[in-house]
Amino acid sequence: MIKSILNILSFTEYDIIGSYDDPNINNNVISDIDAQEFKIFDNNSIRIYNEILEHFKNIFKKFKNNKRVVITDFKCGIGKANVPYRWEYKDIQRGYQYDDQNNKIYFINQLEKQSIIKIDILLFVNNEFIEITMNYYFNLGNNKSFKEDNKNDILINLHRDAKDYRNDGNYYKSLKRLNSYYKILEKSNKKLLELINSNYGRKSKQKALLEGLLYAMENKGKFNKKDIKSANLDNLTKDGIKEKIDQLDKEINSEELLKLINKYKLY
């Protein structure tokens, strides 16, 4: 089912990235699926832009009445203060939306900007709500929809992100960024992988699944009631789920984990 969804999301071919594609990461700590597609078009004509728009129109149409595959977010383009434009069903079908000043924003015009283009989906499978994300990178003749970084820039950004997450107290996410850094270097760190695959990782997955369940409960009209009930094994209320998420977050990003990070000198 996951493969069929990714096939619908992609134009031709895609790559699985992140933890799901890392043989060193155990399945019991993986909570979501990330993919990306680099698509080369011959030019940046209106015809090509409309082909891209039609692709996304079809994605929204296919999932419109599917209560087990729900689009939760779609970003393309960027407005004032670098705020990304988010697109919903009716916006995509008509090809435009309105900004805060009531200006008409055409989807195809946003393809000329270097911005994040990605779609997030919440999927109910195996009695769980998991997130699937597809990132798109378009090469449109001489134009690109993304900023192309070299390997050194990517490494610098990943290492900076790892440190920033650590400074913000988001220790487990910091470890995952650091693992991505080592993957690009084609290296591995045994202690780092042990921590990612440890109980901290299992709790992180539990937290992510609860966040998916909470989203489904807060948007229950988009999902099957029986699926929500099946995923809610402990019969928690929305407030109960929020409390559990907060508790798990404290347990994951604990002082104990920080001490281990410092002990192993991972940075």
KOLKE-162591 format. One record per residue (C-alpha): residue in one letter; x, z, y. Coordinates in steps of 0.1 Angstrom, whole numbers, plus 5000, padded with zeros to 4 digits. Each point is the difference from the previous one (the first is absolute). Layout:
<recs>
AXZY/...
</recs>
This chain:
<recs>
M500050005000/I502850085024/K501749674993/S496849815007/I499550185033/L503649925011/N499449634990/I496949995023/L502050165029/S503049774997/F500249635010/T502349904972/E502650254988/Y500750365008/D502550274992/I499350364990/I502150235021/G500450385003/S499850264973/Y497749794977/D502949754996/D502750264996/P501050064963/N501650335011/I496650145012/N497750164975/N496449884998/N498750365004/V501250015036/I498949655011/S496750025019/D499749655016/I501149644998/D501849815027/A500549624999/Q501349745024/E499849635004/F502349775020/K498149675006/I501749705015/F497849755019/D501249665012/N498950055036/N498050225023/S497149765006/I496450115005/R499349864966/I502550244984/Y498750295021/N496449934988/E501249984964/I501450355004/L496750125016/E498049854971/H502250184975/F499150335015/K496449915005/N499849934962/I501750344992/F497450185020/K497149804985/K501250074964/F500250375005/K497050045024/N497550124973/N502650154976/K499750385000/R503150044979/V502349795022/V499650095037/I502149885029/T500950305020/D502249845027/F501349665011/K502649975028/C501049675016/G501349965036/I500850255027/G498550105033/K500950215029/A502350304995/N501049844967/V496750104983/P499249774970/Y496749824999/R497950104970/W497549754985/E496850074982/Y497749764981/K498049875029/D503149955022/I501749794973/Q497049794992/R499549905037/G503849995006/Y500150235030/Q499450355013/Y499750175034/D502650245014/D499250305022/Q499749795031/N497549774982/N502649724998/K499549764970/I503050034976/Y500349704977/F501550064966/I502149684999/N501650095033/Q501350324984/L502049804975/E502349895028/K501150365005/Q502650194980/S497950294987/I499050184968/I497649804979/K498850204971/I496950084980/D499250344984/I497550034971/L498650304982/L499449934964/F498150214974/V501849974966/N500550244971/N497850265018/E502350005031/F500049855034/I503349845007/E501349805029/I501349654999/T501949855030/M501049645005/N502449925028/Y500249645013/Y503049825016/F499249655013/N502649745008/L498149755022/G502349715007/N502450135026/N497950325005/K499950324980/S497250264999/F502750264995/K503350125013/E502749904976/D502550284995/N503349964983/K501050234971/N502050235023/D497050055024/I497850084970/L502450264987/I500450165035/N496250015004/L499450164965/H502750265005/R498650085035/D496550034986/A501350234972/K501550235025/D497049995023/Y497650094972/R502350294990/N500150135036/D496249985001/G499750214968/N498849704979/Y502850064974/Y498649814970/K499249695020/S503550035014/L501449994965/K498149684991/R501449835031/L503450114990/N499549854965/S499049675016/Y503350025019/Y502050044968/K498049724983/I501149755026/L503650124996/E499449954962/K501050364994/S498150304986/N500350375006/K499250214969/K499050325020/L497849805023/L498249834971/E499650344983/L498250145031/I497849695004/N498950024963/S499650385001/N496950225005/Y500349915037/G499349644991/R497150094977/K498450215027/S500549725025/K498149774977/Q497350254996/K499750035038/A499849625004/L497249984974/L498150275018/E500449815033/G498549704983/L497150204986/L499450165034/Y499949655017/A497549894974/M497850315006/E500249955037/N499049644996/K497750044971/G497849715009/K502949764991/F500650154966/N498150084968/K498750354999/K500750024962/D503749915007/I500450265026/K498550264976/S502349884972/A503150035023/N499050355012/L500850194968/D499950345017/N496849925018/L501650085033/T498249975034/K501649805028/D501250325016/G501450124966/I501949674997/K501450045035/E501250354992/K501649884967/I501849725018/D501350245026/Q501250244973/L501749734980/D501749875032/K501550355005/E501150024964/I501649665001/N501850035033/S501150354994/E503250195011/E501049994963/L500149625001/L502050015032/K502550244985/L500549764970/I500449715024/N502750195018/K501650134968/Y500449654986/K501249865034/L497749704996/Y500449885036/
</recs>
